[in-house]
Amino acid sequence: MIGETSDGFGTRAVHAGQAPDPETGAIMTPVFLTSTYVQDGVGEPRQGHEYARVTNPTRTAMEINLASLEGGDHGIAFASGLAAIEAILKANLASGDHVVCGDNLYGGSERLFRFWERYGIRFDYVDTSDIEALHAAVLPATKIIYLETPTNPLMQLTDLRAGAAIAGEVGALLAVDNTFATPYLQRPLELGADLVVHSTTKYLNGHSDVVGGAVVTRSADQNERLRYQQMATGAVPGPLDCWLVLRATKTLHLRMRAHCAGARVIASHLDEHPAVERVLYPGLADHPQHELASRQMSDFGGMITIDMGSAARAEALATGTRIFALAESLGGVESLISVPARMTHASVPAERRKAMGLTDGLVRLSVGVEDVDDLLADLDRALASID
Ligand SMILES: *Cc1c(COP(=O)(O)O)cnc(C)c1O
Protein backbone atom coordinates (compact mmCIF):
# COMPACT_ATOMS: atom_id res chain seq x y z
CA MET A 1 0.00 0.00 0.00
CA ILE A 2 1.33 3.48 -0.83
CA GLY A 3 1.25 5.89 2.08
CA GLU A 4 2.50 3.53 4.79
CA THR A 5 4.39 5.01 7.72
CA SER A 6 7.75 4.51 5.97
CA ASP A 7 6.70 6.97 3.26
CA GLY A 8 7.38 10.69 3.62
CA PHE A 9 4.81 13.29 4.65
CA GLY A 10 3.91 14.39 1.11
CA THR A 11 3.49 10.81 -0.10
CA ARG A 12 1.24 10.00 2.84
CA ALA A 13 -0.68 13.24 2.31
CA VAL A 14 -1.53 12.15 -1.24
CA HIS A 15 -2.08 8.42 -0.66
CA ALA A 16 -2.73 7.38 2.94
CA GLY A 17 -6.16 5.81 3.37
CA GLN A 18 -6.81 5.73 -0.35
CA ALA A 19 -6.40 3.13 -3.06
CA PRO A 20 -7.95 2.94 -6.53
CA ASP A 21 -11.50 1.57 -6.43
CA PRO A 22 -11.18 -2.22 -6.99
CA GLU A 23 -14.30 -2.42 -9.16
CA THR A 24 -13.89 0.52 -11.53
CA GLY A 25 -10.26 1.52 -11.15
CA ALA A 26 -11.35 5.06 -10.24
CA ILE A 27 -8.21 6.59 -8.77
CA MET A 28 -10.14 8.85 -6.41
CA THR A 29 -12.11 7.65 -3.40
CA PRO A 30 -15.82 7.98 -4.21
CA VAL A 31 -18.19 10.13 -2.18
CA PHE A 32 -20.40 7.46 -0.61
CA LEU A 33 -23.69 9.33 -0.41
CA THR A 34 -25.61 6.61 1.39
CA SER A 35 -27.27 6.32 4.76
CA THR A 36 -27.43 2.51 4.95
CA TYR A 37 -25.96 -0.67 3.43
CA VAL A 38 -27.64 -3.89 2.26
CA GLN A 39 -26.93 -7.01 4.27
CA ASP A 40 -26.29 -10.45 2.78
CA GLY A 41 -28.31 -12.09 5.56
CA VAL A 42 -29.89 -10.93 8.80
CA GLY A 43 -27.13 -9.31 10.84
CA GLU A 44 -24.58 -9.99 8.04
CA PRO A 45 -23.37 -6.63 6.72
CA ARG A 46 -21.41 -7.12 3.51
CA GLN A 47 -18.18 -5.30 4.38
CA GLY A 48 -18.80 -4.41 7.98
CA HIS A 49 -20.91 -1.35 7.11
CA GLU A 50 -24.35 -1.20 8.73
CA TYR A 51 -25.41 2.41 9.01
CA ALA A 52 -23.65 5.60 7.95
CA ARG A 53 -23.57 7.32 11.33
CA VAL A 54 -21.36 4.41 12.42
CA THR A 55 -19.16 4.06 9.33
CA ASN A 56 -18.90 5.59 5.88
CA PRO A 57 -16.07 4.58 3.51
CA THR A 58 -15.31 8.18 2.48
CA ARG A 59 -15.09 9.16 6.13
CA THR A 60 -12.90 6.14 6.92
CA ALA A 61 -10.47 7.11 4.14
CA MET A 62 -10.20 10.62 5.58
CA GLU A 63 -9.76 9.30 9.13
CA ILE A 64 -6.90 7.03 8.04
CA ASN A 65 -5.31 9.89 6.12
CA LEU A 66 -5.42 12.29 9.08
CA ALA A 67 -4.14 9.63 11.48
CA SER A 68 -1.21 8.95 9.15
CA LEU A 69 -0.28 12.65 8.90
CA GLU A 70 -0.30 13.07 12.70
CA GLY A 71 1.75 9.91 13.20
CA GLY A 72 -1.18 8.27 15.00
CA ASP A 73 -2.95 4.94 14.67
CA HIS A 74 -6.56 6.08 14.83
CA GLY A 75 -8.48 9.05 13.44
CA ILE A 76 -12.01 9.78 14.60
CA ALA A 77 -13.89 12.41 12.60
CA PHE A 78 -16.54 14.80 13.89
CA ALA A 79 -18.88 17.39 12.42
CA SER A 80 -16.79 20.33 13.66
CA GLY A 81 -13.68 21.09 15.66
CA LEU A 82 -15.82 21.84 18.69
CA ALA A 83 -17.68 18.53 18.35
CA ALA A 84 -14.28 16.78 18.32
CA ILE A 85 -13.16 18.68 21.43
CA GLU A 86 -16.41 17.91 23.22
CA ALA A 87 -16.07 14.21 22.35
CA ILE A 88 -12.75 14.18 24.25
CA LEU A 89 -14.54 15.57 27.32
CA LYS A 90 -17.49 13.18 27.03
CA ALA A 91 -15.22 10.19 26.53
CA ASN A 92 -13.07 10.87 29.57
CA LEU A 93 -14.68 13.06 32.25
CA ALA A 94 -17.15 12.63 35.07
CA SER A 95 -18.43 15.05 37.69
CA GLY A 96 -15.65 16.07 40.09
CA ASP A 97 -12.88 15.84 37.51
CA HIS A 98 -10.44 18.64 36.82
CA VAL A 99 -8.96 19.98 33.59
CA VAL A 100 -5.96 22.30 33.26
CA CYS A 101 -6.06 24.46 30.13
CA GLY A 102 -3.91 27.04 28.49
CA ASP A 103 -5.22 30.54 29.27
CA ASN A 104 -5.37 31.65 25.65
CA LEU A 105 -7.50 28.96 24.02
CA TYR A 106 -9.64 29.33 20.95
CA GLY A 107 -12.61 31.40 22.19
CA GLY A 108 -15.16 28.73 21.28
CA SER A 109 -13.29 26.07 23.27
CA GLU A 110 -13.46 28.20 26.38
CA ARG A 111 -17.17 28.86 25.80
CA LEU A 112 -17.71 25.09 25.49
CA PHE A 113 -15.79 24.45 28.71
CA ARG A 114 -17.87 27.02 30.60
CA PHE A 115 -20.97 25.04 29.65
CA TRP A 116 -19.38 21.88 31.07
CA GLU A 117 -18.82 23.56 34.43
CA ARG A 118 -22.56 23.05 35.02
CA TYR A 119 -21.92 19.33 35.21
CA GLY A 120 -19.33 19.58 37.96
CA ILE A 121 -16.17 19.62 35.86
CA ARG A 122 -13.63 22.21 36.99
CA PHE A 123 -11.41 24.02 34.49
CA ASP A 124 -8.36 26.05 35.48
CA TYR A 125 -6.71 28.36 32.96
CA VAL A 126 -2.99 28.98 33.26
CA ASP A 127 -0.23 30.47 31.16
CA THR A 128 1.25 27.18 30.02
CA SER A 129 4.12 28.89 28.21
CA ASP A 130 5.40 28.93 31.81
CA ILE A 131 5.84 25.21 32.40
CA GLU A 132 6.20 25.71 36.17
CA ALA A 133 2.76 27.35 36.21
CA LEU A 134 1.35 24.32 34.41
CA HIS A 135 3.02 22.00 36.90
CA ALA A 136 1.64 23.97 39.85
CA ALA A 137 -1.93 23.88 38.45
CA VAL A 138 -2.14 20.10 38.20
CA LEU A 139 -4.19 18.39 40.96
CA PRO A 140 -4.81 14.76 41.92
CA ALA A 141 -8.23 15.14 40.22
CA THR A 142 -6.70 16.40 36.95
CA LYS A 143 -7.80 14.11 34.12
CA ILE A 144 -6.87 16.21 31.10
CA ILE A 145 -4.25 18.82 30.31
CA TYR A 146 -5.59 20.71 27.32
CA LEU A 147 -3.19 22.86 25.27
CA GLU A 148 -2.89 24.92 22.13
CA THR A 149 0.52 25.87 20.78
CA PRO A 150 1.11 28.36 19.27
CA THR A 151 -1.86 30.13 20.82
CA ASN A 152 -4.41 32.25 19.08
CA PRO A 153 -3.89 35.20 18.81
CA LEU A 154 -1.01 35.74 21.28
CA MET A 155 1.35 33.26 19.59
CA GLN A 156 2.65 31.79 22.84
CA LEU A 157 4.17 28.34 22.74
CA THR A 158 4.04 25.52 25.26
CA ASP A 159 6.78 22.93 25.51
CA LEU A 160 4.83 19.79 24.62
CA ARG A 161 7.48 17.32 25.81
CA ALA A 162 7.48 19.00 29.23
CA GLY A 163 3.67 19.07 29.21
CA ALA A 164 3.56 15.33 28.44
CA ALA A 165 5.93 14.63 31.34
CA ILE A 166 3.67 16.56 33.74
CA ALA A 167 0.58 14.72 32.46
CA GLY A 168 2.40 11.43 32.93
CA GLU A 169 3.20 12.25 36.57
CA VAL A 170 -0.47 12.49 37.54
CA GLY A 171 -1.87 10.01 35.03
CA ALA A 172 -3.71 12.73 33.11
CA LEU A 173 -4.21 12.76 29.36
CA LEU A 174 -2.39 15.40 27.33
CA ALA A 175 -4.71 16.70 24.60
CA VAL A 176 -3.34 19.19 22.07
CA ASP A 177 -5.33 21.30 19.63
CA ASN A 178 -2.98 21.27 16.64
CA THR A 179 -5.20 23.33 14.35
CA PHE A 180 -2.78 26.27 14.07
CA ALA A 181 0.40 24.33 13.40
CA THR A 182 -0.96 21.33 11.45
CA PRO A 183 0.91 18.01 11.42
CA TYR A 184 3.17 19.36 8.69
CA LEU A 185 4.78 21.71 11.22
CA GLN A 186 4.26 19.95 14.55
CA ARG A 187 3.30 16.42 15.62
CA PRO A 188 2.25 16.37 19.29
CA LEU A 189 1.83 12.57 19.45
CA GLU A 190 5.54 12.19 18.67
CA LEU A 191 6.27 14.53 21.60
CA GLY A 192 4.22 12.49 24.05
CA ALA A 193 0.65 13.80 23.71
CA ASP A 194 -2.19 11.27 24.02
CA LEU A 195 -4.73 13.06 21.85
CA VAL A 196 -4.47 15.55 19.00
CA VAL A 197 -7.56 17.47 18.01
CA HIS A 198 -8.22 19.52 14.88
CA SER A 199 -10.66 21.89 13.44
CA THR A 200 -10.27 20.53 9.88
CA THR A 201 -12.17 23.70 8.92
CA LYS A 202 -8.82 25.51 8.96
CA TYR A 203 -5.53 24.42 7.35
CA LEU A 204 -6.35 20.74 6.86
CA ASN A 205 -9.20 21.56 4.51
CA GLY A 206 -7.58 24.87 3.64
CA HIS A 207 -10.14 26.09 1.11
CA SER A 208 -12.72 27.64 3.45
CA ASP A 209 -15.56 25.45 2.23
CA VAL A 210 -15.99 22.87 5.03
CA VAL A 211 -16.62 22.85 8.79
CA GLY A 212 -15.19 19.71 10.36
CA GLY A 213 -13.12 18.21 13.16
CA ALA A 214 -11.12 15.15 14.11
CA VAL A 215 -9.22 13.53 16.96
CA VAL A 216 -6.11 11.43 16.35
CA THR A 217 -4.58 9.06 18.89
CA ARG A 218 -2.19 6.14 19.23
CA SER A 219 -4.19 4.69 22.13
CA ALA A 220 -6.52 1.77 21.40
CA ASP A 221 -8.46 2.62 24.57
CA GLN A 222 -8.99 6.25 23.52
CA ASN A 223 -9.96 5.11 20.03
CA GLU A 224 -12.63 2.85 21.49
CA ARG A 225 -13.99 5.60 23.75
CA LEU A 226 -14.04 8.21 20.98
CA ARG A 227 -15.55 5.86 18.38
CA TYR A 228 -18.28 5.15 20.88
CA GLN A 229 -18.91 8.89 21.25
CA GLN A 230 -18.94 9.30 17.48
CA MET A 231 -21.54 6.57 17.10
CA ALA A 232 -23.59 7.30 20.22
CA THR A 233 -23.82 11.09 20.03
CA GLY A 234 -23.83 11.34 16.25
CA ALA A 235 -21.90 14.57 15.57
CA VAL A 236 -20.49 13.07 12.36
CA PRO A 237 -19.33 14.84 9.20
CA GLY A 238 -21.14 14.18 5.93
CA PRO A 239 -19.39 12.20 3.17
CA LEU A 240 -19.00 15.16 0.82
CA ASP A 241 -17.26 17.18 3.54
CA CYS A 242 -14.96 14.22 4.25
CA TRP A 243 -14.16 13.96 0.56
CA LEU A 244 -13.33 17.67 0.35
CA VAL A 245 -10.95 17.38 3.32
CA LEU A 246 -9.41 14.25 1.81
CA ARG A 247 -8.79 16.10 -1.44
CA ALA A 248 -7.36 19.07 0.45
CA THR A 249 -4.84 17.15 2.56
CA LYS A 250 -3.20 15.98 -0.68
CA THR A 251 -1.72 19.48 -0.94
CA LEU A 252 -1.26 20.23 2.76
CA HIS A 253 2.54 20.11 2.55
CA LEU A 254 2.58 22.40 -0.50
CA ARG A 255 0.14 24.86 1.00
CA MET A 256 1.93 24.97 4.34
CA ARG A 257 5.26 25.71 2.66
CA ALA A 258 3.62 28.62 0.82
CA HIS A 259 1.81 29.90 3.96
CA CYS A 260 5.05 29.80 5.96
CA ALA A 261 7.15 31.45 3.25
CA GLY A 262 4.63 34.28 2.85
CA ALA A 263 4.19 34.81 6.58
CA ARG A 264 7.95 34.94 7.14
CA VAL A 265 8.35 37.78 4.61
CA ILE A 266 5.30 39.67 5.90
CA ALA A 267 6.27 39.33 9.57
CA SER A 268 9.77 40.71 8.91
CA HIS A 269 8.35 43.55 6.86
CA LEU A 270 5.77 44.55 9.49
CA ASP A 271 8.39 44.24 12.22
CA GLU A 272 10.23 47.15 10.55
CA HIS A 273 7.09 49.16 9.79
CA PRO A 274 6.75 52.40 11.83
CA ALA A 275 2.94 52.16 11.97
CA VAL A 276 3.05 48.76 13.69
CA GLU A 277 3.85 48.65 17.41
CA ARG A 278 4.69 44.99 17.74
CA VAL A 279 4.69 41.79 15.70
CA LEU A 280 3.99 38.44 17.33
CA TYR A 281 5.39 35.67 15.12
CA PRO A 282 7.40 32.69 16.42
CA GLY A 283 9.73 32.91 13.41
CA LEU A 284 11.10 36.30 14.46
CA ALA A 285 14.37 36.04 16.37
CA ASP A 286 13.03 38.36 19.09
CA HIS A 287 9.95 36.20 19.80
CA PRO A 288 10.40 35.13 23.44
CA GLN A 289 10.04 31.48 22.46
CA HIS A 290 11.81 31.49 19.14
CA GLU A 291 14.19 28.80 20.34
CA LEU A 292 11.36 26.47 21.44
CA ALA A 293 9.55 27.13 18.16
CA SER A 294 12.69 26.17 16.20
CA ARG A 295 12.92 22.92 18.18
CA GLN A 296 9.26 21.93 18.37
CA MET A 297 8.05 23.03 14.93
CA SER A 298 9.57 22.50 11.50
CA ASP A 299 8.56 26.02 10.39
CA PHE A 300 6.67 28.90 11.98
CA GLY A 301 3.26 28.84 10.33
CA GLY A 302 1.05 31.24 8.42
CA MET A 303 -0.50 33.17 11.31
CA ILE A 304 0.78 36.59 12.42
CA THR A 305 -0.59 38.88 15.12
CA ILE A 306 0.30 42.56 15.16
CA ASP A 307 -0.35 45.20 17.76
CA MET A 308 -1.70 48.43 16.28
CA GLY A 309 -1.81 50.10 19.69
CA SER A 310 -5.49 50.97 19.83
CA ALA A 311 -8.92 49.64 18.86
CA ALA A 312 -9.40 52.46 16.36
CA ARG A 313 -6.10 51.79 14.57
CA ALA A 314 -6.81 48.04 14.56
CA GLU A 315 -10.20 48.64 13.00
CA ALA A 316 -8.75 51.04 10.43
CA LEU A 317 -6.26 48.40 9.28
CA ALA A 318 -8.74 45.52 9.30
CA THR A 319 -11.20 47.48 7.18
CA GLY A 320 -8.58 49.09 4.96
CA THR A 321 -7.12 46.13 3.07
CA ARG A 322 -8.12 45.00 -0.40
CA ILE A 323 -6.82 41.44 -0.62
CA PHE A 324 -6.86 40.50 3.09
CA ALA A 325 -10.57 39.87 3.65
CA LEU A 326 -12.14 40.91 6.96
CA ALA A 327 -13.35 37.59 8.35
CA GLU A 328 -13.07 35.13 11.21
CA SER A 329 -11.47 31.74 10.61
CA LEU A 330 -8.02 31.02 9.21
CA GLY A 331 -5.91 28.58 7.28
CA GLY A 332 -7.48 28.99 3.85
CA VAL A 333 -5.64 29.74 0.60
CA GLU A 334 -7.03 33.30 0.74
CA SER A 335 -5.61 35.84 3.17
CA LEU A 336 -7.85 36.95 6.05
CA ILE A 337 -7.62 39.75 8.60
CA SER A 338 -9.47 40.04 11.90
CA VAL A 339 -9.63 41.89 15.21
CA PRO A 340 -9.63 39.09 17.83
CA ALA A 341 -10.97 41.13 20.77
CA ARG A 342 -14.11 42.00 18.84
CA MET A 343 -14.47 38.90 16.67
CA THR A 344 -13.04 35.44 17.51
CA HIS A 345 -12.45 36.23 21.18
CA ALA A 346 -15.45 38.44 21.89
CA SER A 347 -16.92 35.57 23.97
CA VAL A 348 -13.93 35.69 26.35
CA PRO A 349 -14.84 37.94 29.32
CA ALA A 350 -13.19 41.39 29.01
CA GLU A 351 -11.27 41.10 32.28
CA ARG A 352 -9.77 37.74 31.19
CA ARG A 353 -8.79 39.25 27.84
CA LYS A 354 -7.10 42.09 29.68
CA ALA A 355 -5.32 39.78 32.13
CA MET A 356 -3.79 37.72 29.33
CA GLY A 357 -2.78 40.69 27.17
CA LEU A 358 -5.39 40.18 24.47
CA THR A 359 -5.79 43.90 23.90
CA ASP A 360 -8.19 45.74 21.59
CA GLY A 361 -5.37 46.85 19.30
CA LEU A 362 -4.41 43.36 18.16
CA VAL A 363 -4.95 42.40 14.53
CA ARG A 364 -4.62 38.82 13.35
CA LEU A 365 -3.48 37.91 9.86
CA SER A 366 -4.01 34.53 8.24
CA VAL A 367 -1.52 34.69 5.38
CA GLY A 368 -2.86 32.95 2.28
CA VAL A 369 -0.98 31.72 -0.76
CA GLU A 370 -1.45 34.73 -3.03
CA ASP A 371 1.66 36.46 -4.42
CA VAL A 372 3.49 37.86 -1.43
CA ASP A 373 4.33 41.13 -3.21
CA ASP A 374 0.62 41.80 -3.63
CA LEU A 375 0.01 41.05 0.05
CA LEU A 376 2.82 43.39 1.14
CA ALA A 377 1.52 46.17 -1.10
CA ASP A 378 -1.99 45.64 0.27
CA LEU A 379 -0.85 45.98 3.90
CA ASP A 380 1.43 48.93 3.12
CA ARG A 381 -1.38 50.81 1.39
CA ALA A 382 -3.76 50.21 4.30
CA LEU A 383 -1.11 51.15 6.91
CA ALA A 384 -0.19 54.36 5.05
CA SER A 385 -3.69 55.75 5.57
CA ILE A 386 -3.63 55.26 9.37
CA ASP A 387 -2.26 57.91 11.68
C1 LIG B 1 -11.76 27.03 14.64
C2 LIG B 1 -11.06 26.42 15.76
C3 LIG B 1 -11.71 25.50 16.60
C4 LIG B 1 -13.17 25.15 16.44
O1 LIG B 1 -13.41 24.46 15.27
P1 LIG B 1 -14.79 24.48 14.47
O2 LIG B 1 -14.51 23.62 13.30
O3 LIG B 1 -15.09 25.90 14.13
O4 LIG B 1 -15.82 23.91 15.40
C5 LIG B 1 -10.97 24.92 17.62
N1 LIG B 1 -9.68 25.24 17.82
C6 LIG B 1 -9.04 26.12 17.05
C7 LIG B 1 -7.60 26.42 17.32
C8 LIG B 1 -9.70 26.74 16.00
O5 LIG B 1 -9.04 27.64 15.24
The ligand as a Tripos MOL2 file, in Angstrom:
@<TRIPOS>MOLECULE
LIG
   15    15     1     0     0
SMALL
NO_CHARGES

@<TRIPOS>ATOM
      1 C1        -11.7590   27.0320   14.6390 C.3       1 LIG1
      2 C2        -11.0630   26.4200   15.7620 C.ar      1 LIG1
      3 C3        -11.7060   25.4980   16.5980 C.ar      1 LIG1
      4 C4        -13.1710   25.1550   16.4410 C.3       1 LIG1
      5 O1        -13.4070   24.4550   15.2670 O.3       1 LIG1
      6 P1        -14.7940   24.4790   14.4710 P.3       1 LIG1
      7 O2        -14.5100   23.6230   13.2980 O.co2     1 LIG1
      8 O3        -15.0910   25.9000   14.1280 O.co2     1 LIG1
      9 O4        -15.8190   23.9080   15.3990 O.co2     1 LIG1
     10 C5        -10.9740   24.9240   17.6190 C.ar      1 LIG1
     11 N1         -9.6790   25.2430   17.8160 N.ar      1 LIG1
     12 C6         -9.0350   26.1210   17.0500 C.ar      1 LIG1
     13 C7         -7.6030   26.4240   17.3220 C.3       1 LIG1
     14 C8         -9.6980   26.7390   15.9960 C.ar      1 LIG1
     15 O5         -9.0440   27.6360   15.2420 O.3       1 LIG1
@<TRIPOS>BOND
     1     1     2 1
     2     2     3 ar
     3     2    14 ar
     4     3     4 1
     5     3    10 ar
     6     4     5 1
     7     5     6 1
     8     6     7 2
     9     6     8 1
    10     6     9 1
    11    10    11 ar
    12    11    12 ar
    13    12    13 1
    14    12    14 ar
    15    14    15 1
@<TRIPOS>SUBSTRUCTURE
     1 LIG1         1 GROUP 0 **** ****
